[in-house]
Protein backbone atom coordinates (compact mmCIF):
# COMPACT_ATOMS: atom_id res chain seq x y z
CA UNK A 1 0.00 0.00 0.00
CA UNK A 2 2.84 2.36 0.82
CA UNK A 3 4.48 1.62 -2.54
CA UNK A 4 1.13 2.02 -4.28
CA UNK A 5 0.89 5.58 -3.00
CA UNK A 6 4.42 6.23 -4.28
CA UNK A 7 3.44 4.93 -7.71
CA UNK A 8 0.64 7.48 -7.78
CA UNK A 9 3.23 10.20 -7.22
CA UNK A 10 1.80 11.56 -4.02
CA UNK A 11 -1.72 11.84 -5.45
CA UNK A 12 -2.45 8.49 -3.82
CA UNK A 13 -2.86 10.09 -0.43
CA UNK A 14 -6.12 11.73 -1.41
CA UNK A 15 -9.65 10.43 -1.05
CA UNK A 16 -9.97 9.85 -4.81
CA UNK A 17 -7.87 6.69 -4.66
CA UNK A 18 -8.45 3.47 -2.73
CA UNK A 19 -4.75 3.22 -1.92
CA UNK A 20 -5.15 6.01 0.61
CA UNK A 21 -7.81 4.13 2.57
CA UNK A 22 -5.91 0.83 2.34
CA UNK A 23 -2.79 2.47 3.74
CA UNK A 24 -4.67 4.16 6.58
CA UNK A 25 -6.33 0.85 7.46
CA UNK A 26 -2.94 -0.87 7.36
CA UNK A 27 -1.43 1.71 9.73
CA UNK A 28 -3.94 0.59 12.37
CA UNK A 29 -2.54 -2.94 12.47
CA UNK A 30 0.31 -2.09 14.88
CA UNK A 31 -2.25 -0.56 17.24
CA UNK A 32 -4.60 -3.54 17.04
CA UNK A 33 -1.87 -6.14 17.26
CA UNK A 34 0.18 -4.56 20.01
CA UNK A 35 3.93 -4.29 19.91
CA UNK A 36 6.02 -6.53 17.69
CA UNK A 37 8.69 -6.61 20.38
CA UNK A 38 6.41 -8.28 22.92
CA UNK A 39 5.23 -10.81 20.35
CA UNK A 40 8.84 -11.48 19.31
CA UNK A 41 9.80 -12.13 22.95
CA UNK A 42 6.81 -14.44 23.36
CA UNK A 43 7.88 -16.40 20.27
CA UNK A 44 11.55 -16.53 21.25
CA UNK A 45 11.23 -17.45 24.91
CA UNK A 46 7.91 -19.26 25.23
CA UNK A 47 6.12 -20.45 22.10
CA UNK A 48 9.10 -22.09 20.39
CA UNK A 49 9.91 -24.33 23.31
CA UNK A 50 6.42 -25.39 24.41
CA UNK A 51 5.76 -29.14 24.37
CA UNK A 52 9.44 -29.78 23.59
CA UNK A 53 9.25 -27.77 20.37
CA UNK A 54 6.30 -29.72 18.96
CA UNK A 55 4.80 -26.64 17.31
CA UNK A 56 7.89 -25.80 15.28
CA UNK A 57 8.34 -29.47 14.36
CA UNK A 58 4.81 -29.59 12.95
CA UNK A 59 5.28 -26.28 11.11
CA UNK A 60 8.54 -27.40 9.50
CA UNK A 61 6.98 -30.73 8.53
CA UNK A 62 4.00 -29.01 6.87
CA UNK A 63 6.19 -26.56 4.96
CA UNK A 64 8.62 -29.29 3.85
CA UNK A 65 5.80 -31.55 2.64
CA UNK A 66 4.26 -28.71 0.64
CA UNK A 67 7.58 -27.70 -0.92
CA UNK A 68 8.41 -31.29 -1.80
CA UNK A 69 5.03 -31.78 -3.46
CA UNK A 70 5.40 -28.52 -5.43
CA UNK A 71 8.79 -29.67 -6.72
CA UNK A 72 7.26 -32.88 -8.09
CA UNK A 73 4.46 -31.17 -10.01
CA UNK A 74 4.92 -31.36 -13.76
CA UNK A 75 2.74 -28.35 -14.57
CA UNK A 76 4.14 -25.85 -12.04
CA UNK A 77 7.81 -25.27 -12.97
CA UNK A 78 7.89 -21.64 -11.79
CA UNK A 79 6.54 -22.62 -8.38
CA UNK A 80 9.10 -25.41 -8.15
CA UNK A 81 11.88 -22.85 -8.69
CA UNK A 82 10.44 -20.72 -5.88
CA UNK A 83 10.22 -23.76 -3.60
CA UNK A 84 13.87 -24.56 -4.25
CA UNK A 85 14.77 -20.99 -3.24
CA UNK A 86 12.87 -21.27 0.05
CA UNK A 87 14.18 -24.69 1.08
CA UNK A 88 17.66 -23.51 2.16
CA UNK A 89 16.04 -21.02 4.53
CA UNK A 90 14.39 -23.88 6.40
CA UNK A 91 17.89 -25.23 6.97
CA UNK A 92 19.06 -21.82 8.19
CA UNK A 93 16.09 -21.62 10.55
CA UNK A 94 16.95 -25.05 11.95
CA UNK A 95 20.57 -23.99 12.51
CA UNK A 96 19.46 -20.78 14.23
CA UNK A 97 17.08 -22.66 16.54
CA UNK A 98 19.71 -25.22 17.51
CA UNK A 99 22.12 -22.37 18.25
CA UNK A 100 19.53 -20.42 20.28
CA UNK A 101 18.53 -23.47 22.31
CA UNK A 102 22.15 -23.57 23.53
CA UNK A 103 22.44 -19.80 23.99
CA UNK A 104 19.34 -19.73 26.20
CA UNK A 105 21.16 -21.88 28.74
CA UNK A 106 24.01 -19.39 29.08
CA UNK A 107 24.56 -15.78 30.13
CA UNK A 108 24.28 -14.83 26.44
CA UNK A 109 20.50 -15.32 26.65
CA UNK A 110 20.18 -11.57 27.16
CA UNK A 111 21.24 -11.02 23.54
CA UNK A 112 18.12 -12.84 22.36
CA UNK A 113 16.01 -10.41 24.35
CA UNK A 114 17.39 -7.61 22.20
CA UNK A 115 17.46 -9.68 18.99
CA UNK A 116 14.05 -11.35 19.28
CA UNK A 117 12.65 -9.25 16.45
CA UNK A 118 15.25 -10.79 14.13
CA UNK A 119 13.93 -14.26 14.94
CA UNK A 120 10.36 -13.17 14.30
CA UNK A 121 11.42 -11.65 10.96
CA UNK A 122 12.89 -15.01 9.93
CA UNK A 123 9.72 -16.87 10.89
CA UNK A 124 7.42 -14.36 9.23
CA UNK A 125 9.34 -14.30 5.95
CA UNK A 126 9.53 -18.08 5.72
CA UNK A 127 5.84 -18.57 6.47
CA UNK A 128 4.73 -15.80 4.09
CA UNK A 129 6.99 -17.24 1.38
CA UNK A 130 5.39 -20.63 1.95
CA UNK A 131 1.91 -19.11 1.56
CA UNK A 132 2.94 -17.36 -1.66
CA UNK A 133 4.34 -20.59 -3.08
CA UNK A 134 1.09 -22.40 -2.30
CA UNK A 135 -0.85 -19.69 -4.11
CA UNK A 136 1.55 -19.63 -7.05
CA UNK A 137 1.42 -23.40 -7.38
CA UNK A 138 -2.37 -23.43 -7.49
CA UNK A 139 -2.44 -20.50 -9.91
CA UNK A 140 0.12 -22.12 -12.19
CA UNK A 141 -1.82 -25.40 -12.31
CA UNK A 142 -5.10 -23.60 -12.98
CA UNK A 143 -3.45 -21.49 -15.64
CA UNK A 144 -2.11 -24.58 -17.39
CA UNK A 145 -5.54 -26.24 -17.15
CA UNK A 146 -7.12 -23.18 -18.76
CA UNK A 147 -4.60 -23.23 -21.58
CA UNK A 148 -4.96 -27.00 -22.04
CA UNK A 149 -8.72 -26.74 -22.29
CA UNK A 150 -8.47 -23.82 -24.76
CA UNK A 151 -10.42 -21.51 -22.50
CA UNK A 152 -9.86 -17.86 -23.33
CA UNK A 153 -10.85 -16.25 -20.03
CA UNK A 154 -8.22 -13.50 -20.02
CA UNK A 155 -9.36 -12.05 -16.69
CA UNK A 156 -8.75 -15.36 -14.91
CA UNK A 157 -5.45 -15.87 -16.69
CA UNK A 158 -4.29 -12.38 -15.71
CA UNK A 159 -5.25 -13.11 -12.10
CA UNK A 160 -3.22 -16.34 -12.11
CA UNK A 161 -0.23 -14.64 -13.73
CA UNK A 162 -0.48 -11.92 -11.08
CA UNK A 163 -0.36 -14.47 -8.25
CA UNK A 164 2.71 -16.14 -9.73
CA UNK A 165 4.45 -12.81 -10.27
CA UNK A 166 3.65 -11.61 -6.73
CA UNK A 167 5.13 -14.84 -5.36
CA UNK A 168 8.27 -14.31 -7.43
CA UNK A 169 8.56 -10.78 -6.13
CA UNK A 170 8.28 -11.84 -2.50
CA UNK A 171 10.74 -14.72 -2.80
CA UNK A 172 13.28 -12.71 -4.82
CA UNK A 173 13.02 -9.33 -3.07
CA UNK A 174 11.73 -9.85 0.45
CA UNK A 175 12.88 -13.29 1.57
CA UNK A 176 16.64 -12.58 1.13
CA UNK A 177 16.37 -9.67 3.57
CA UNK A 178 16.36 -12.15 6.45
CA UNK A 179 19.96 -13.13 5.71
CA UNK A 180 20.90 -10.20 7.94
CA UNK A 181 18.72 -11.54 10.77
CA UNK A 182 20.15 -15.03 10.40
CA UNK A 183 23.70 -13.68 10.73
CA UNK A 184 22.80 -11.49 13.71
CA UNK A 185 21.36 -14.46 15.60
CA UNK A 186 24.08 -16.93 14.67
CA UNK A 187 26.73 -14.46 15.85
CA UNK A 188 24.91 -13.50 19.08
CA UNK A 189 25.12 -9.86 18.04
CA UNK A 190 25.45 -7.62 21.10
CA UNK A 191 25.18 -4.16 19.53
CA UNK A 192 21.84 -3.47 21.22
CA UNK A 193 22.67 -4.99 24.61
CA UNK A 194 26.04 -3.20 24.72
CA UNK A 195 24.37 0.19 24.45
CA UNK A 196 24.59 2.31 27.60
CA UNK A 197 21.96 4.77 28.78
CA UNK A 198 24.60 7.50 29.16
CA UNK A 199 25.45 7.24 25.48
CA UNK A 200 22.08 8.55 24.33
C-alpha positions in Angstrom: 0.0 0.0 0.0 2.8 2.4 0.8 4.5 1.6 -2.5 1.1 2.0 -4.3 0.9 5.6 -3.0 4.4 6.2 -4.3 3.4 4.9 -7.7 0.6 7.5 -7.8 3.2 10.2 -7.2 1.8 11.6 -4.0 -1.7 11.8 -5.5 -2.5 8.5 -3.8 -2.9 10.1 -0.4 -6.1 11.7 -1.4 -9.6 10.4 -1.0 -10.0 9.9 -4.8 -7.9 6.7 -4.7 -8.5 3.5 -2.7 -4.7 3.2 -1.9 -5.1 6.0 0.6 -7.8 4.1 2.6 -5.9 0.8 2.3 -2.8 2.5 3.7 -4.7 4.2 6.6 -6.3 0.8 7.5 -2.9 -0.9 7.4 -1.4 1.7 9.7 -3.9 0.6 12.4 -2.5 -2.9 12.5 0.3 -2.1 14.9 -2.3 -0.6 17.2 -4.6 -3.5 17.0 -1.9 -6.1 17.3 0.2 -4.6 20.0 3.9 -4.3 19.9 6.0 -6.5 17.7 8.7 -6.6 20.4 6.4 -8.3 22.9 5.2 -10.8 20.3 8.8 -11.5 19.3 9.8 -12.1 23.0 6.8 -14.4 23.4 7.9 -16.4 20.3 11.6 -16.5 21.2 11.2 -17.4 24.9 7.9 -19.3 25.2 6.1 -20.4 22.1 9.1 -22.1 20.4 9.9 -24.3 23.3 6.4 -25.4 24.4 5.8 -29.1 24.4 9.4 -29.8 23.6 9.3 -27.8 20.4 6.3 -29.7 19.0 4.8 -26.6 17.3 7.9 -25.8 15.3 8.3 -29.5 14.4 4.8 -29.6 12.9 5.3 -26.3 11.1 8.5 -27.4 9.5 7.0 -30.7 8.5 4.0 -29.0 6.9 6.2 -26.6 5.0 8.6 -29.3 3.8 5.8 -31.5 2.6 4.3 -28.7 0.6 7.6 -27.7 -0.9 8.4 -31.3 -1.8 5.0 -31.8 -3.5 5.4 -28.5 -5.4 8.8 -29.7 -6.7 7.3 -32.9 -8.1 4.5 -31.2 -10.0 4.9 -31.4 -13.8 2.7 -28.4 -14.6 4.1 -25.9 -12.0 7.8 -25.3 -13.0 7.9 -21.6 -11.8 6.5 -22.6 -8.4 9.1 -25.4 -8.2 11.9 -22.8 -8.7 10.4 -20.7 -5.9 10.2 -23.8 -3.6 13.9 -24.6 -4.2 14.8 -21.0 -3.2 12.9 -21.3 0.0 14.2 -24.7 1.1 17.7 -23.5 2.2 16.0 -21.0 4.5 14.4 -23.9 6.4 17.9 -25.2 7.0 19.1 -21.8 8.2 16.1 -21.6 10.6 17.0 -25.1 11.9 20.6 -24.0 12.5 19.5 -20.8 14.2 17.1 -22.7 16.5 19.7 -25.2 17.5 22.1 -22.4 18.3 19.5 -20.4 20.3 18.5 -23.5 22.3 22.1 -23.6 23.5 22.4 -19.8 24.0 19.3 -19.7 26.2 21.2 -21.9 28.7 24.0 -19.4 29.1 24.6 -15.8 30.1 24.3 -14.8 26.4 20.5 -15.3 26.6 20.2 -11.6 27.2 21.2 -11.0 23.5 18.1 -12.8 22.4 16.0 -10.4 24.4 17.4 -7.6 22.2 17.5 -9.7 19.0 14.0 -11.4 19.3 12.7 -9.3 16.4 15.2 -10.8 14.1 13.9 -14.3 14.9 10.4 -13.2 14.3 11.4 -11.7 11.0 12.9 -15.0 9.9 9.7 -16.9 10.9 7.4 -14.4 9.2 9.3 -14.3 6.0 9.5 -18.1 5.7 5.8 -18.6 6.5 4.7 -15.8 4.1 7.0 -17.2 1.4 5.4 -20.6 1.9 1.9 -19.1 1.6 2.9 -17.4 -1.7 4.3 -20.6 -3.1 1.1 -22.4 -2.3 -0.8 -19.7 -4.1 1.5 -19.6 -7.0 1.4 -23.4 -7.4 -2.4 -23.4 -7.5 -2.4 -20.5 -9.9 0.1 -22.1 -12.2 -1.8 -25.4 -12.3 -5.1 -23.6 -13.0 -3.5 -21.5 -15.6 -2.1 -24.6 -17.4 -5.5 -26.2 -17.2 -7.1 -23.2 -18.8 -4.6 -23.2 -21.6 -5.0 -27.0 -22.0 -8.7 -26.7 -22.3 -8.5 -23.8 -24.8 -10.4 -21.5 -22.5 -9.9 -17.9 -23.3 -10.8 -16.3 -20.0 -8.2 -13.5 -20.0 -9.4 -12.1 -16.7 -8.7 -15.4 -14.9 -5.5 -15.9 -16.7 -4.3 -12.4 -15.7 -5.3 -13.1 -12.1 -3.2 -16.3 -12.1 -0.2 -14.6 -13.7 -0.5 -11.9 -11.1 -0.4 -14.5 -8.3 2.7 -16.1 -9.7 4.5 -12.8 -10.3 3.7 -11.6 -6.7 5.1 -14.8 -5.4 8.3 -14.3 -7.4 8.6 -10.8 -6.1 8.3 -11.8 -2.5 10.7 -14.7 -2.8 13.3 -12.7 -4.8 13.0 -9.3 -3.1 11.7 -9.8 0.5 12.9 -13.3 1.6 16.6 -12.6 1.1 16.4 -9.7 3.6 16.4 -12.2 6.4 20.0 -13.1 5.7 20.9 -10.2 7.9 18.7 -11.5 10.8 20.2 -15.0 10.4 23.7 -13.7 10.7 22.8 -11.5 13.7 21.4 -14.5 15.6 24.1 -16.9 14.7 26.7 -14.5 15.9 24.9 -13.5 19.1 25.1 -9.9 18.0 25.5 -7.6 21.1 25.2 -4.2 19.5 21.8 -3.5 21.2 22.7 -5.0 24.6 26.0 -3.2 24.7 24.4 0.2 24.4 24.6 2.3 27.6 22.0 4.8 28.8 24.6 7.5 29.2 25.5 7.2 25.5 22.1 8.5 24.3 
